[in-house]
Amino acid sequence: MLDELRYFLTAVGYFTRVPVPRWVGFAPHYLNAAARYFPLVGLLVGMLGALASWGALQWWPPGVALLLGMAATLLATGAFHEDGLADCVDAFGGGYRREDVLRIMHDSRIGAFGAIALVVALLLKWQLLVAIAARSGMVALLLVLVAAHAASRAMAVSYLATLDYVRAEGKAKPVAQRLSGIGLGFTLLCGALPLLLVSPLFAAVVIVALVALRFLLGRYFVRRIGGYTGDCLGMAQQLAELLIYLVAAAWTWS
């Protein structure tokens, strides 16, 4: 149990800016074992965003409150996944050969493609959350917000079970070992349960949509670079989160 707590706290320390106790320590194999806790970290980030949005709603209109909730999640994660989205869009948009794509993706500087992708993604996320609040009410919105953060991370980390990590070295290298059957099952369960709390039918539709996105995005990654990088996982998480909000904004809530 102590080891599992260490792995969970390692995931918290790696995927967020939240400080963890010094006794947790660090070893490369901790990160690989921590990968299965990725959706649980997302659950915590989503709860933070929901709490911040709810608190801000006591003082400001829904649009402002939800934007402040988004800001809280960005601060908590250090825009970790948004950075992956920007790097991937820059690389896939600006590179033709595999080597060019990986070189651009590794560059920490942001280009026009990446900047545009970030602006569009954040604006779309904000407007979708506002639309969900107007259509379904704040309770359903906050449930969707928490579920989306968990489920999108489960989808992203599932690539560890099926695709190859394409860099010889990299920040995500210690994480990028094949996810075992038990680890994968735990990851998917942690991603699916919050969706079921929103609505079983909603969960079923979202899971089908996420499976389709995972398949198409995975094929694209393999065709362009032969597998995935850490940035690819960040891009996958962001697109999956947006997809869940798109479904929720179009959903007929009773």
Backbone hydrogen bonds in HBPLUS format (Angstrom, degrees):
<---DONOR---> <-ACCEPTOR-->    atom                        ^
c    i                          cat <-CA-CA->   ^        H-A-AA   ^      H-
h    n   atom  resd res      DA  || num        DHA   H-A  angle D-A-AA Bond
n    s   type  num  typ     dist DA aas  dist angle  dist       angle   num
A0005-LEU N   A0001-MET O   2.92 MM   4  6.17 155.8  1.98 147.8 154.4     1
A0006-ARG N   A0002-LEU O   2.90 MM   4  6.13 152.1  1.98 143.9 152.0     2
A0007-TYR N   A0003-ASP O   2.87 MM   4  6.20 153.2  1.95 149.6 156.8     3
A0008-PHE N   A0004-GLU O   2.91 MM   4  6.15 158.1  1.95 148.2 154.1     4
A0009-LEU N   A0005-LEU O   2.92 MM   4  6.13 165.4  1.94 151.6 155.4     5
A0010-THR N   A0006-ARG O   2.84 MM   4  6.01 142.3  1.99 141.0 152.3     6
A0011-ALA N   A0007-TYR O   2.98 MM   4  6.29 149.9  2.07 144.1 151.3     7
A0012-VAL N   A0008-PHE O   2.97 MM   4  6.36 152.2  2.05 146.5 154.6     8
A0013-GLY N   A0009-LEU O   2.87 MM   4  6.09 160.8  1.90 146.8 151.5     9
A0014-TYR N   A0010-THR O   2.89 MM   4  6.03 145.5  2.01 145.0 154.6    10
A0015-PHE N   A0011-ALA O   2.94 MM   4  5.90 168.0  1.95 152.1 155.0    11
A0016-THR N   A0012-VAL O   3.05 MM   4  5.65 128.0  2.33 139.8 147.7    12
A0017-ARG N   A0076-ALA O   2.63 MM  59  5.47 158.8  1.67 163.5 161.7    13
A0024-VAL N   A0021-PRO O   3.23 MM   3  5.88 160.4  2.27 114.5 120.0    14
A0025-GLY N   A0022-ARG O   3.19 MM   3  5.96 143.5  2.33 119.5 125.2    15
A0030-TYR N   A0027-ALA O   2.84 MM   3  5.41 148.8  1.94 119.1 129.0    16
A0031-LEU N   A0028-PRO O   3.15 MM   3  5.67 130.4  2.40 109.3 119.4    17
A0033-ALA N   A0029-HIS O   3.15 MM   4  6.34 165.0  2.17 147.2 150.9    18
A0034-ALA N   A0030-TYR O   2.79 MM   4  5.94 135.0  1.99 141.5 155.6    19
A0035-ALA N   A0032-ASN O   3.33 MM   3  5.51 153.1  2.41 102.1 109.4    20
A0037-TYR N   A0034-ALA O   2.89 MM   3  5.47 155.4  1.95 118.8 126.8    21
A0038-PHE N   A0035-ALA O   3.08 MM   3  5.38 165.2  2.10 115.0 117.5    22
A0040-LEU N   A0037-TYR O   3.03 MM   3  5.20 119.6  2.41 101.7 117.2    23
A0041-VAL N   A0037-TYR O   3.04 MM   4  6.41 152.3  2.12 156.4 164.7    24
A0042-GLY N   A0038-PHE O   3.01 MM   4  6.36 154.2  2.07 147.9 155.8    25
A0043-LEU N   A0039-PRO O   2.79 MM   4  6.11 143.7  1.92 142.2 152.6    26
A0044-LEU N   A0040-LEU O   3.07 MM   4  6.41 152.0  2.15 144.3 150.3    27
A0045-VAL N   A0041-VAL O   2.91 MM   4  6.26 158.1  1.96 151.3 157.8    28
A0046-GLY N   A0042-GLY O   2.77 MM   4  5.96 161.7  1.80 152.3 157.5    29
A0047-MET N   A0043-LEU O   2.92 MM   4  6.12 152.7  2.00 143.3 150.8    30
A0048-LEU N   A0044-LEU O   2.94 MM   4  6.19 151.0  2.02 145.1 153.0    31
A0049-GLY N   A0045-VAL O   2.93 MM   4  6.26 159.6  1.98 150.7 155.9    32
A0050-ALA N   A0046-GLY O   2.84 MM   4  6.07 156.3  1.90 148.8 155.7    33
A0051-LEU N   A0047-MET O   2.85 MM   4  5.97 160.8  1.88 147.0 152.3    34
A0052-ALA N   A0048-LEU O   2.87 MM   4  6.03 163.2  1.90 152.0 156.8    35
A0053-SER N   A0049-GLY O   2.92 MM   4  6.02 154.7  1.98 142.4 149.8    36
A0054-TRP N   A0050-ALA O   2.85 MM   4  6.04 163.9  1.88 149.6 154.3    37
A0055-GLY N   A0051-LEU O   2.88 MM   4  6.04 162.6  1.91 149.4 154.4    38
A0056-ALA N   A0052-ALA O   2.93 MM   4  6.04 161.5  1.97 145.4 150.7    39
A0057-LEU N   A0053-SER O   2.91 MM   4  6.04 139.5  2.07 142.9 154.1    40
A0058-GLN N   A0055-GLY O   3.18 MM   3  5.60 153.2  2.25 106.8 114.4    41
A0059-TRP N   A0056-ALA O   3.00 MM   3  5.55 160.7  2.03 114.7 121.0    42
A0060-TRP N   A0056-ALA O   2.89 MM   4  5.99 160.8  1.92 160.2 166.7    43
A0065-ALA N   A0061-PRO O   2.91 MM   4  6.11 167.9  1.92 160.6 164.6    44
A0066-LEU N   A0062-PRO O   2.86 MM   4  5.94 164.6  1.88 156.4 159.0    45
A0067-LEU N   A0063-GLY O   3.18 MM   4  6.26 149.3  2.28 135.5 143.8    46
A0068-LEU N   A0064-VAL O   2.96 MM   4  6.24 153.7  2.03 150.7 157.7    47
A0069-GLY N   A0065-ALA O   2.95 MM   4  6.25 146.2  2.07 141.4 151.4    48
A0070-MET N   A0066-LEU O   2.91 MM   4  6.20 153.6  1.98 145.5 151.8    49
A0071-ALA N   A0067-LEU O   2.95 MM   4  6.23 154.4  2.02 142.9 150.2    50
A0072-ALA N   A0068-LEU O   2.98 MM   4  6.26 146.2  2.10 142.1 150.8    51
A0073-THR N   A0069-GLY O   3.20 MM   4  6.59 153.0  2.28 146.6 152.4    52
A0074-LEU N   A0070-MET O   2.98 MM   4  6.29 154.2  2.05 151.5 159.3    53
A0075-LEU N   A0071-ALA O   2.92 MM   4  6.14 155.6  1.98 149.1 155.3    54
A0076-ALA N   A0072-ALA O   2.97 MM   4  6.14 154.2  2.04 143.3 150.8    55
A0077-THR N   A0073-THR O   3.03 MM   4  6.19 151.7  2.11 145.4 151.3    56
A0078-GLY N   A0074-LEU O   2.84 MM   4  5.58 123.2  2.17 137.5 151.1    57
A0079-ALA N   A0074-LEU O   3.07 MM   5  4.87 136.1  2.27 133.0 140.5    58
A0080-PHE N   A0077-THR O   3.29 MM   3  5.57 140.0  2.46 103.1 111.7    59
A0083-ASP N   A0079-ALA O   2.95 MM   4  6.04 149.3  2.05 148.0 154.8    60
A0085-LEU N   A0081-HIS O   2.99 MM   4  6.37 153.5  2.07 148.2 155.2    61
A0086-ALA N   A0082-GLU O   3.02 MM   4  6.31 164.5  2.05 150.6 153.6    62
A0087-ASP N   A0083-ASP O   2.95 MM   4  6.15 166.3  1.97 152.0 155.9    63
A0088-CYS N   A0084-GLY O   2.94 MM   4  6.05 160.6  1.98 149.0 154.3    64
A0089-VAL N   A0085-LEU O   2.98 MM   4  6.18 166.9  2.00 155.6 158.9    65
A0090-ASP N   A0086-ALA O   2.99 MM   4  6.14 163.5  2.02 151.0 155.9    66
A0091-ALA N   A0087-ASP O   2.94 MM   4  6.08 159.0  1.98 144.6 150.9    67
A0092-PHE N   A0088-CYS O   2.74 MM   4  5.85 176.2  1.74 162.8 163.3    68
A0093-GLY N   A0089-VAL O   2.91 MM   4  5.58 144.5  2.04 134.1 144.3    69
A0094-GLY N   A0090-ASP O   2.87 MM   4  5.72 137.7  2.05 135.9 146.3    70
A0095-GLY N   A0091-ALA O   2.85 MM   4  5.49 137.6  2.03 147.3 152.6    71
A0100-ASP N   A0097-ARG O   3.05 MM   3  5.23 118.6  2.44  99.8 114.7    72
A0101-VAL N   A0097-ARG O   3.00 MM   4  6.34 160.3  2.04 157.2 162.9    73
A0102-LEU N   A0098-ARG O   3.03 MM   4  6.29 165.8  2.05 156.8 159.5    74
A0103-ARG N   A0099-GLU O   2.98 MM   4  6.10 152.1  2.06 141.9 150.1    75
A0104-ILE N   A0100-ASP O   2.96 MM   4  6.13 169.2  1.97 154.5 156.7    76
A0105-MET N   A0101-VAL O   2.96 MM   4  6.06 158.8  2.00 147.0 153.7    77
A0106-HIS N   A0102-LEU O   3.04 MM   4  6.11 141.2  2.20 137.6 146.6    78
A0107-ASP N   A0104-ILE O   3.11 MM   3  5.19 141.4  2.26  99.7 110.8    79
A0115-ALA N   A0111-GLY O   2.95 MM   4  6.16 161.1  1.99 153.9 159.4    80
A0116-ILE N   A0112-ALA O   2.96 MM   4  6.09 165.6  1.98 152.8 156.6    81
A0117-ALA N   A0113-PHE O   2.95 MM   4  6.15 158.9  2.00 147.5 153.7    82
A0118-LEU N   A0114-GLY O   2.99 MM   4  6.22 157.0  2.04 148.7 154.2    83
A0119-VAL N   A0115-ALA O   3.04 MM   4  6.29 166.2  2.06 152.6 156.0    84
A0120-VAL N   A0116-ILE O   2.94 MM   4  6.11 173.3  1.94 157.5 159.6    85
A0121-ALA N   A0117-ALA O   2.86 MM   4  5.91 164.5  1.88 149.0 154.2    86
A0122-LEU N   A0118-LEU O   2.93 MM   4  6.01 169.6  1.94 152.7 155.6    87
A0123-LEU N   A0119-VAL O   2.96 MM   4  6.02 164.0  1.99 150.8 155.9    88
A0124-LEU N   A0120-VAL O   2.84 MM   4  5.86 160.5  1.87 148.6 154.9    89
A0125-LYS N   A0121-ALA O   2.89 MM   4  6.00 158.3  1.93 144.7 151.1    90
A0126-TRP N   A0122-LEU O   2.98 MM   4  6.12 163.4  2.01 146.4 150.8    91
A0127-GLN N   A0123-LEU O   2.95 MM   4  6.14 169.8  1.96 154.1 156.6    92
A0128-LEU N   A0124-LEU O   2.90 MM   4  5.99 155.9  1.96 149.3 156.1    93
A0129-LEU N   A0125-LYS O   3.01 MM   4  6.21 158.1  2.06 149.2 154.7    94
A0130-VAL N   A0126-TRP O   3.01 MM   4  6.29 157.3  2.06 148.9 155.4    95
A0131-ALA N   A0127-GLN O   2.91 MM   4  6.11 154.5  1.98 143.3 150.5    96
A0132-ILE N   A0128-LEU O   2.86 MM   4  6.12 156.3  1.91 150.4 156.5    97
A0133-ALA N   A0129-LEU O   2.99 MM   4  6.19 160.5  2.03 148.4 153.3    98
A0134-ALA N   A0130-VAL O   3.02 MM   4  6.26 156.0  2.08 147.2 153.5    99
A0135-ARG N   A0131-ALA O   2.96 MM   4  6.09 147.6  2.06 144.9 153.8   100
A0136-SER N   A0132-ILE O   2.78 MM   4  5.67 159.5  1.82 153.7 158.6   101
A0137-GLY N   A0133-ALA O   2.96 MM   4  4.68 143.0  2.10 119.2 128.0   102
A0141-LEU N   A0137-GLY O   3.12 MM   4  6.29 157.1  2.18 145.9 153.1   103
A0142-LEU N   A0138-MET O   2.90 MM   4  6.03 164.4  1.92 151.3 154.0   104
A0143-LEU N   A0139-VAL O   3.10 MM   4  6.38 154.6  2.17 147.7 154.7   105
A0144-VAL N   A0140-ALA O   2.91 MM   4  6.15 160.2  1.95 152.0 157.4   106
A0145-LEU N   A0141-LEU O   2.81 MM   4  6.05 157.4  1.86 153.3 160.3   107
A0146-VAL N   A0142-LEU O   3.10 MM   4  6.28 163.2  2.13 146.2 149.0   108
A0147-ALA N   A0143-LEU O   2.97 MM   4  6.14 168.3  1.98 150.9 154.8   109
A0148-ALA N   A0144-VAL O   2.79 MM   4  5.85 157.3  1.84 152.7 158.5   110
A0149-HIS N   A0145-LEU O   3.33 MM   4  6.52 156.5  2.39 144.2 148.8   111
A0150-ALA N   A0146-VAL O   3.33 MM   4  6.64 154.2  2.40 147.2 153.8   112
A0151-ALA N   A0147-ALA O   2.83 MM   4  5.95 177.1  1.84 162.9 163.7   113
A0152-SER N   A0148-ALA O   3.01 MM   4  5.74 159.4  2.05 140.3 146.4   114
A0154-ALA N   A0150-ALA O   3.07 MM   4  6.37 148.2  2.18 145.8 155.2   115
A0155-MET N   A0151-ALA O   3.01 MM   4  6.28 157.3  2.06 149.5 154.7   116
A0156-ALA N   A0152-SER O   3.10 MM   4  6.30 159.8  2.15 140.5 145.9   117
A0157-VAL N   A0153-ARG O   2.96 MM   4  6.08 170.9  1.96 151.7 153.9   118
A0158-SER N   A0154-ALA O   3.12 MM   4  6.11 130.6  2.37 138.5 150.0   119
A0159-TYR N   A0156-ALA O   3.27 MM   3  6.03 164.1  2.29 116.2 120.4   120
A0160-LEU N   A0157-VAL O   3.04 MM   3  5.70 159.8  2.08 115.8 121.7   121
A0161-ALA N   A0158-SER O   3.04 MM   3  5.62 159.1  2.09 113.9 120.2   122
A0162-THR N   A0159-TYR O   3.17 MM   3  5.32 147.8  2.27 103.0 111.8   123
A0163-LEU N   A0159-TYR O   2.94 MM   4  5.54 169.1  1.95 156.5 157.4   124
A0179-LEU N   A0160-LEU O   3.34 MM  19  5.51 151.7  2.42 101.0 108.0   125
A0228-TYR N   A0164-ASP O   2.94 MM  64  6.28 157.4  1.99 154.3 159.9   126
A0166-VAL N   A0228-TYR O   3.12 MM  62  5.93 159.7  2.16 156.6 159.6   127
A0173-LYS N   A0170-GLY O   3.03 MM   3  5.12 158.3  2.08 106.2 113.2   128
A0175-VAL N   A0172-ALA O   2.97 MM   3  5.30 130.3  2.22 108.6 122.5   129
A0176-ALA N   A0172-ALA O   3.02 MM   4  6.07 139.6  2.18 150.7 163.1   130
A0176-ALA N   A0173-LYS O   3.09 MM   3  5.04 127.2  2.38  96.3 110.4   131
A0177-GLN N   A0175-VAL O   2.88 MM   2  5.84 141.3  2.03  97.6  91.8   132
A0184-LEU N   A0180-SER O   2.77 MM   4  5.91 160.0  1.81 152.5 158.4   133
A0185-GLY N   A0181-GLY O   2.93 MM   4  6.05 157.6  1.98 142.9 149.4   134
A0186-PHE N   A0182-ILE O   2.94 MM   4  6.17 158.5  1.99 151.0 156.3   135
A0187-THR N   A0183-GLY O   2.97 MM   4  6.16 158.1  2.02 146.3 152.6   136
A0188-LEU N   A0184-LEU O   2.93 MM   4  6.17 166.8  1.95 156.8 159.1   137
A0189-LEU N   A0185-GLY O   2.95 MM   4  6.07 153.7  2.03 144.7 152.4   138
A0190-CYS N   A0186-PHE O   2.99 MM   4  6.18 159.8  2.03 149.5 154.4   139
A0191-GLY N   A0187-THR O   3.08 MM   4  6.35 139.3  2.25 140.9 152.3   140
A0192-ALA N   A0188-LEU O   2.89 MM   4  6.05 144.7  2.02 145.3 154.6   141
A0193-LEU N   A0189-LEU O   3.02 MM   4  6.01 169.1  2.03 157.3 158.6   142
A0195-LEU N   A0192-ALA O   3.04 MM   3  5.32 122.1  2.39 105.6 120.5   143
A0196-LEU N   A0192-ALA O   3.09 MM   4  6.45 151.0  2.18 153.3 162.1   144
A0196-LEU N   A0193-LEU O   3.07 MM   3  5.08 117.1  2.48  97.1 112.4   145
A0197-LEU N   A0193-LEU O   3.15 MM   4  6.52 141.6  2.30 147.6 158.0   146
A0198-VAL N   A0195-LEU O   3.06 MM   3  5.26 135.7  2.26 100.6 112.7   147
A0199-SER N   A0195-LEU O   3.25 MM   4  6.66 163.2  2.28 155.5 156.5   148
A0203-ALA N   A0199-SER O   2.80 MM   4  5.98 159.5  1.84 154.8 161.0   149
A0204-ALA N   A0200-PRO O   2.97 MM   4  6.22 154.5  2.03 145.3 151.5   150
A0205-VAL N   A0201-LEU O   3.06 MM   4  6.35 163.1  2.09 153.0 156.4   151
A0206-VAL N   A0202-PHE O   2.94 MM   4  6.12 166.4  1.96 155.6 159.6   152
A0207-ILE N   A0203-ALA O   2.87 MM   4  6.00 162.2  1.91 151.5 156.6   153
A0208-VAL N   A0204-ALA O   3.10 MM   4  6.30 160.7  2.14 146.4 151.1   154
A0209-ALA N   A0205-VAL O   3.02 MM   4  6.27 159.9  2.06 147.9 153.7   155
A0210-LEU N   A0206-VAL O   2.79 MM   4  6.04 155.7  1.85 153.5 160.6   156
A0211-VAL N   A0207-ILE O   2.88 MM   4  6.07 154.1  1.95 149.1 155.8   157
A0212-ALA N   A0208-VAL O   3.07 MM   4  6.33 157.4  2.12 147.5 153.1   158
A0213-LEU N   A0209-ALA O   2.96 MM   4  6.23 160.2  2.00 147.7 153.3   159
A0214-ARG N   A0210-LEU O   2.79 MM   4  5.93 161.0  1.82 148.4 154.2   160
A0215-PHE N   A0211-VAL O   3.01 MM   4  6.17 159.2  2.06 146.2 151.2   161
A0216-LEU N   A0212-ALA O   3.05 MM   4  6.28 170.7  2.06 154.8 156.6   162
A0217-LEU N   A0213-LEU O   2.85 MM   4  5.88 169.2  1.86 156.8 160.5   163
A0218-GLY N   A0214-ARG O   2.85 MM   4  5.76 155.3  1.91 142.0 149.8   164
A0219-ARG N   A0215-PHE O   3.02 MM   4  6.19 159.4  2.06 146.5 151.7   165
A0220-TYR N   A0216-LEU O   3.06 MM   4  6.31 151.3  2.15 142.0 150.0   166
A0221-PHE N   A0217-LEU O   2.92 MM   4  6.23 160.2  1.96 152.3 157.0   167
A0222-VAL N   A0218-GLY O   3.01 MM   4  6.24 165.3  2.04 152.9 156.4   168
A0223-ARG N   A0219-ARG O   2.93 MM   4  6.08 159.4  1.97 146.6 152.6   169
A0224-ARG N   A0220-TYR O   2.95 MM   4  6.09 157.3  2.00 152.3 157.9   170
A0225-ILE N   A0221-PHE O   2.86 MM   4  5.82 168.4  1.87 154.1 158.1   171
A0226-GLY N   A0222-VAL O   2.89 MM   4  3.92 133.1  2.11 106.4 115.9   172
A0232-CYS N   A0229-THR O   3.10 MM   3  5.08 121.0  2.47  93.9 108.5   173
A0233-LEU N   A0229-THR O   3.25 MM   4  6.68 147.5  2.37 145.3 153.1   174
A0234-GLY N   A0230-GLY O   3.14 MM   4  6.53 151.1  2.22 144.9 152.8   175
A0235-MET N   A0231-ASP O   2.90 MM   4  6.23 157.0  1.95 152.1 158.2   176
A0236-ALA N   A0232-CYS O   2.87 MM   4  6.09 160.1  1.91 147.7 153.3   177
A0237-GLN N   A0233-LEU O   2.94 MM   4  6.15 157.8  1.99 147.5 153.0   178
A0238-GLN N   A0234-GLY O   3.08 MM   4  6.31 162.8  2.11 148.8 153.0   179
A0239-LEU N   A0235-MET O   2.97 MM   4  6.20 166.2  1.99 157.3 160.8   180
A0240-ALA N   A0236-ALA O   2.92 MM   4  6.00 156.3  1.98 148.0 154.9   181
A0241-GLU N   A0237-GLN O   2.93 MM   4  6.10 158.8  1.97 149.6 155.2   182
A0242-LEU N   A0238-GLN O   3.03 MM   4  6.24 163.1  2.05 148.1 152.5   183
A0243-LEU N   A0239-LEU O   2.92 MM   4  6.09 152.5  1.99 142.9 150.9   184
A0244-ILE N   A0240-ALA O   3.05 MM   4  6.33 155.2  2.11 149.4 154.6   185
A0245-TYR N   A0241-GLU O   3.15 MM   4  6.48 158.2  2.20 148.9 154.5   186
A0246-LEU N   A0242-LEU O   2.87 MM   4  6.14 150.1  1.96 148.8 157.9   187
A0247-VAL N   A0243-LEU O   2.99 MM   4  6.29 157.9  2.04 150.3 155.2   188
A0248-ALA N   A0244-ILE O   2.94 MM   4  6.17 163.5  1.97 148.9 153.8   189
A0249-ALA N   A0245-TYR O   2.81 MM   4  5.94 153.9  1.88 147.8 154.4   190
A0250-ALA N   A0246-LEU O   3.20 MM   4  6.35 138.1  2.38 138.6 148.2   191
A0250-ALA N   A0247-VAL O   3.20 MM   3  5.29 131.9  2.44  97.3 109.9   192
A0251-TRP N   A0247-VAL O   3.01 MM   4  6.02 114.4  2.46 139.1 156.0   193
A0251-TRP N   A0248-ALA O   3.24 MM   3  4.95 148.4  2.34  93.5 102.8   194
